[in-house]
Amino acid sequence: MSLDNPSLRPWRDIERRQSRQIMVGDVAVGGNAPISVQSMTNTPTPDIKGTVDQIRRCEEAGVDIIRVSCPDEDSTAALKQIVRASRVPIVADIHFHYKRGIEAAEAGAACLRINPGNIGSEKRVKEVVDAAKSNGCAIRIGVNAGSLEKDLLEKYGEPCPEALVESALDHIKLLQDQDFHEYKVAVKASDLFLAVAAYSQLADVVDCPLHLGITEAGGLIGGTVKSAIGMGNLLWSGIGDTIRVSLSAEPEEEVRVGYEMLKALGLRTRGVRVVSCPSCARQGFDVIRTVQTLEERLQHINTPLSLSVLGCVVNGPGEARETDIGLTGGGNGKHMIFLSGMTDHHVQDDDMIEHIVGLVEKKAAEIEAGTSESMDVKHGK
């Protein structure tokens, strides 16, 4: 029997911090909502086609929310068409000019990423907040260790958890003074120890949703490891309502890494969870190449299910008993296939990849059909 059901593994339960819930477009953030996965486009925003194409790739990877930079009027002018084309809510990234925030809200952005203290006087903050209220926009306060206010750097001498938290609280007060409460907060740093400490402190003093991230984490491998350690630590502690993995890689890779992180912690289930061995001289087939090919071929599967790919019979049968579908290497190019934990049949080398892909697609269809049937029964159809 597969242990993918969280109710079967109480020793791995994560008790999430209780935050209040806000809406980013049609995506709930905080409360009991699933932890949402975000990314950000890196195309010039006025390049509408290029930006929408990049958003589409992220959507196919499962992104829930995506951020788009709006540094100038050309960008906010393009935003209206981008919002219309996107299937997921758009966050407009605003840094200094308050008018860009107003324009983005009017263009249909679901959320504005701003630091209220960076956009000028209280009057300008009010204008942006009024635009957000009028257009149903949430706001994400984005504190970053690399751009802390000068007075806080003078007060603390360097970026530190207390400085990040104080900055966040100052920005929160500016919104609350305008009776605006549809906000979430990030206190990011490239130093994962600093980020974890800041988020942990902030989580104790606010009830708003928290947007997790280790900023400027690095390339695909280094950034993934760094993000997994920092964000994984927080998520394991129950902290975090929405996440963005910041990588020097294509945005869709950020989405895939985000889901893998949440899947590893049992916080989200999307697509195929692969259990595979690092391979050794006992392997009955090329495990590394097989796993690489299967991961690429199975990206279109969104249904949560598990697949084990083990090179030999030492751990293979044991792992296969815990997954929906299992492949264990045997002798003479003949390998064992397990279905729902039981030995079912054998497959030859030449047919292996296509056979496994077919089994996964069939299992996903069965799960989806069963889910639909259960919903029909629930609603009396």
N, C-alpha and C positions, 0 to 999 in steps of 0.2 A: 504493500500500500504506500502511495506517495505521502510524504510528510509536508507537502506544500500548504496544506490547510493549517493556518496559524493556531486553530483550536487544539491541534494535536501536539503542540510544542509550547506549553506554558512556560518552560524554562527559557524561552527566547522572546517572551512578550516585552514590548516596549510601551511604556505608559507615556503617551504624548502630553506635553504641556497644554493646558487648556487656554486657548486664546479666543478672543471674540472673532467673529467671521465678517469678512468684507467680500464684496463682489468685484472682480476684474472682468468686465464684460459679463459673459455668462459662466465664468469660472469662479467657483467659491474658493476662497483662500482663508484658512484658519478654521477654528471650530473643529468639527469632526470631518471636514472635507479631506479628500485624499491630498497628499503632498504633491503640489503641481510642479512640473518640470518646465523650465524656461531656457531660452537661448537669446541671442542677439544677432541681427544681421550685420555684415561688415561691408556691404556694397554701398556706393554713394546713394543716398536716399532719392535724389532726383532721377536716378536710373530706375524707373518704376518697374520695368520688365525684369531687370536683373535682381532687384530686391524681392519682387514677388516670386520669382523662380527659386530664390534661396529660401524664402518662407515656405514654399511648397515642399522642398526637400526636408525641411524641419518638421512640417506637418506629417509627412510620410514616416518620419522617425518617431512621431508621437508627441511632439511639443504641445504643451497646453497653453502657453502664453509666450509671445515673442516681442522683443524690444527693438525699436528702430530709432536711430539717431536723428535729431532735429536741430542741427546747429544754426540753420539759417532759414530765410523765407522760402527759398526754393524747395527745401526739404519739407516744410510744413504744407506748402502748396501741393507737393506730390503725395503727402500722407493720405489725403482723402481717397484717392484712387487705390492706394495700397490697403487701406482699411477695408474698402469695399471688396477687394479681391481676396483678402485673407479669410481663412476659415477659423482662425483662432484670434483671441483678443490681442490688440496691439498696445504696447507701452511706448509712449513717446519719451525719448531720452532728452531732457532739458537740463542745461547746466547753469547758465547765467542770465540769459535774456528773458525777462518775464513775458514779453509779447509772444515768444515762441510757444510758451505754455498755453497761453490763451488761444493761439491759432491751432495748436495741436488738439486741444479739447474740442474746439469747434469743428475740426476736421474728422472727428469721430474716434479719437484715441480712447481706449478703455481705461488707461491709467497714465499719469504723468510721473516720470522719475525726476524728482527735483530735490534740492536742499533749499527749503524756504528762505533760510538766512542768506543764501547766495544771490537771490534775485532782486535785492534792493529793499526799499522802504516797506513799512507795514502796509501802506496803501497799495503797493505793487503786489505784495503777498495776497492781500484781500482780492485784488482783481483776478489773480490766478485761481484762488479758491472759489470765487464766485463763478468763474468759467467752468471749473470742475463740477461744482454743484449743478449748474444749469445744464450740463451735458452728461451727467451721470458718470463722471470720471472718478476713479480712485486716485490716490497719490502714493508713490513709494518714495520715502525719505531714504536717500542713499549716502550714508556716511562712509568715508573712505580714509584710511590712515594716510594715504598719499596726498590728500587735499584737505587736511584739517584746518580749521580757522586759526589765524595768526595768534589771537589772544589765548587760545587753548594750548598752542605750542609753547607760547611764552610761559603760561601758567605751569605746565607739566614738564617742559624741557624737551619732550620727545613724544611721538605717538605712543600711547599706552592705553590699556583697556578703559581706565577712568576717563581719559580724554575723549575716546570714541563714544562712550555712553553719555557723557555730558553734552557732547555735540548733538547726539540723537535726541536727548531730552529737550534741549533748546529748540530744535526744529519742531519737535512734537508740540511744544507750547505755542509756537506761532500758528499752527493749524488749529489747535484747540481754542485759542483765543478768538478764532473766526468761526467757532462752533462747527468745525469740520472733523469728522472722526473716521472717515473711510480711508484709512491709511495703513500701510505696512512699512516696516523699517528694516534696513540692512546696516550692519556695522562691519564692513569688509576690510581686510588687510591681506597683503601678500605673505606676511608672517603668520603661519597657521596657529602658532601658540597665542599670538596677540588676538587673532580673530576669534578663536575659541573662547578665550577669557572674556572678551568684550561681549560676545553673544550670551555667554552664561550669566554675566552680570546684568545685562539688559533684560534678559528673560525673567529675572526676579523682580523687576520694578515696573514693567509695563504689561498690559494685557492684549496689545495689538498683535496681529500676525507678524512673524519674522521671516524675512527673505534671506536665505543662507547663501554664502559664497566665500570662497577664498580667491581674492582678486589677483590678477596677473599670475596665475598659478604656474604657467609654463606651457610647454609643448604637450602633445598627446599623451606620451607615457609619463613624463615627470609631472605634468599638471594633473593627470588622473590620480596618480599616487598621492600627491599633496592634497588634492581635494578630498579624496576618499578618507585620508587620515583625519583632516580637520573637520569636514562636514559630517563624515561618518561618526566621529566622536560626538558631535552635537545631536545628530539624529538619533543615535543610540541612547542618548540622555533624554530623548523626547522633545528636543528643541528644534523648531523649524517647521514652516508651513508651506514654503515654496522654495525651490532651489534653482540656482544657475551655476553650472560648472564652467569656469572661465578658462578656456584653452586657446593656445595659439594653433588652432586647427579649424576645420570647417564647422560651422554652427551645428550641423546635424550630428557631428561626432559628440558635441557637448550634450546633446539630447540623449544619445545612446549611453554615454557614460553615466548621466544622471539616472536613467532607468536602471542600469546595472547596479548602481549604488543602492537605490531604493529596493530593488529585488533582493539583493544580498542581505538586507536588513528585514526583509519581509514586510516592507511598508507599502510597496506597490507591486502588482503582478501584471506584467505586460509582455507578451511575446514568449519566446522559448528560453527557458533557463537551462543552460548547458553545463553539465557536470562532466569534466574530462580530465584525464591524467596528463602529466607532463611528458610521458612516453619514456621508454627505456629499451634495453636490448630484448626484453621479453615480448615486445609489441608484435601482434599478429598482422598489423597493417600500419600505414603511415598516419599516426594519430594527429600530428601537428597539422599536416596538409588537409586531412579529413575534416578536422574541426574548423579550420579557416574556411574551407569551401562550404560547409554546412551553415556556418554563421552568416555567410554572404547570401546563400540560397534561401535562408529562412527569415530574412529581414521583413518579408511581407506578412509574416504570421504575427497577428496582434493578440491572439487568444493565449492566455496564460497556460503553459504546460511545461513539463520538464523532460529533458533528454540527456541520458548519460552515454558518453563515448569513452570507453576504456580499452586499452590495448591488449590486455591479457586477462586470464581468469583469476589472478590473485585477488584483486579488489572488484573486478568487473561485475560478477553476479551480485555481490553485496550492494554496490551502488545502483545496479539496475533494479533491484527490488524496491528502491525508494523513489524511482522516477516513472513517469508515464510510459516512456519508450526507452529501451536500453540497447546498446550495441557493445558486445564484448568480443574481443579478438580471440580467434581459435587457430588451430593448425591447418596447414595446407590451403590457406586462402579461404577457409570456410569459417564464418563467424556467427555467433549466437545473437538472436534478436529476442528481447524481452518486451512483453506488452503487459502493462499494469503489474509489473513485478514478477511475472511468471515467464519461464522459458517458453517461447512460442514456435519459433522456426529458425532456420539458418539462411545465411545469404553469402554469396560469393563476392570476392573482391570487385569484379567488374561491374556488378549490379548495385554495390553497396550505397553509393551516394544517392542515386535516383530512388532506390528503395526506401531509404530513410526519409528523404524529402516527401515521398508519397505517403508514408506512414504518419508523418507529422501533420501533413495537410488533412489527411483523413481524420486523425484524432481531433484536430482543431475544429473541423466541421461537425464532428459528433458532439463536442463540448458546446459549440454554439447552438446546435439544434436542441440539446438538452436544456440550455439556458433559456432559449425561446419558449420551449414547452413549459418550463417551470413558471415563466412569467405569464403565459396564457392561463395556466391553472390558477395562479394567484389572482388574476383579474377575471376569472370566471369565464374564459373563452372556450 
